[in-house]
Amino acid sequence: PDLSLCDNKRQWSPVFQAVGGGWIDLVDLLLSTGDGVCRLDAIDFNGDSLLHVAVRYNQSECVEYLLTAQSAKPLCWNLAHSNHQNETALKLSVVRTHSPQCMEMLLRHAYSSDDDDEHGTN
């Protein structure tokens, strides 16, 4: 099947639908297809990344999965990516969704990435 089809009101591909619904097993399956259609660096028509969607729908387990998967995949989204409303996933977690779990995970990941950079391991 064509996994790039977006026949829904948000024009989301299946991987965006899975992230928004919090279906981690399906997200993992879609990302592992290897067809290049379902990728960690996918962006929707609003400029949202998969991480934006996970935060917007307060899917903290998906946020954790995406942050973990990011370090394991060569092509991945940028933690500092802003959507068309100039919102990063972190800003979204604070201002729009008030998601403390997601915010904490994003901050912890950003801090650990910065720490790795200082030591030359990332």
Disulfide bonds with the S-S distance in Angstrom:
none
